[in-house]
Amino acid sequence: MNRRTPSPPSPYRCTTHALFLLLFASFGAACGQDTRTAQQPVLPAAGSAGASGLTAGVSTGTAGQSEPLRPAAGSAGVAPRTAGSAASAAGSGGAGAAAGATAGASGAVAGSSGVSGGAADAPAGHGPAGAAAVAGNDAAGEAAMAPGKIFQECRFHFGTTDGIAKGRPELIEQLDFFTPGWMGLMNTFDMQYVCDYTKPGGLFEKQVPAVVAYVAAFYAKRVGDLKDCNAPGPQQDLCVAGAGIITRDLSKIVAVYESYAQGFANCYGTTRPIIFMMEPDFFQYTISNQSQAWTPKQAGEIMSQFVGAIKKHLPNAVFSMDISPWVPPDNGEDNGMQWFSNFDMSLFTFIHTSGGGTSAGTAKIRDSNNMTWRGVSEALGKPILADTGYGVNGSSAGHDPAWDDPMNIAARMQDGVVSISQYNPQSNWPETIGSLRARLPEPTRCF
């Protein structure tokens, strides 16, 4: 897969119908390729496809991937980050935490706190002023929430990056979610701007934030001076040295996850829904190119630690697992059954694509891979958050008109897709969304 590195922008939201049955597909051996990109500073990464199923795996090709960096130039509206602990962000517990709903239980986004906050070094729940502020924000959010739902509306969902939507109220009005810059560029919380966006009266107060968590990959790149797998340059990349660094510094990376979780708990609150799209192309750490490749089982255990670090502070967090359509056996032929069997999928509400472009008009997620939309959704019993992707190394891939065709979307809804993120939409996309909503079928399942 690929990475995207959206500036403060990025979207992913959805919820529509899609009944899921448990099916299995067949086996083979091989891996496909994929190149995604992100907005703004992208961090391309090529996940070499084809690692063997239960061990490190024999690779037969490389799956390009691009990742998302953080907001870069032109990503307006990102609130300045404060490094280090922020006294005002100290209180996430107290009344606010007490109101914590279970993951995914809350519906519409009502607004987040105005608590100033930088890195969340201070333990959550300390500081009466902070706790009171979060409690107030949570209360405001709960008032507008539809119990048991992540999104305000039961319909197919549209989203984009915050950088694209800013300054376009007619587009924001049509969105169900937005994607900010990818999470993890720092070792401490630096995403106060997301809370500012979603507080009452904020730019995205009605949209659900869908945060791409690329914490482990960003950490390995910083510490090891690595590049993404498909990025040019003399240094080593994530597909060679990434697994070793993450394994060595796992406790430190878990601490980074906790810092971000505490930061969001302090300024966003613990009741309103917030989606975390976990570690794009996690499969890349199991490929044979790695100097210290993980087994798929190790990958699953490490992912559970990352999710647990967030859930520890954010009971309202909803998680999505990345789809790599080229996983073995045979380039996604079994729709991920072998790969995903190593993960505790009960932790995840959604599965998602990330960065490399997708096929709206075909049963396959990507023409070059064997995995299908319906196959992976039914195999895992999870709805899919789809995206249009970026170009190589994070360059713009442009608007994907195939995802504007109501027949294509209706077919994908039947396959389990509940949302689409257009990362580089055309100027008339707000009108297009409005037209599509009137022509799409009612979802069979709401989130």
Helices and strands as residue ranges (DSSP letters): E 42-44, E 66-68, G 87-89, H 94-98, H 128-144, E 157-161, H 162-165, H 169-172, E 177-179, H 192-198, E 208-213, H 215-224, H 238-248, H 250-267, E 274-278, G 282-286, H 296-311, E 317-322, H 337-340, G 345-347, E 350-352, H 373-380, E 384-387, G 392-394, G 401-404, H 406-414, E 417-421, H 429-439
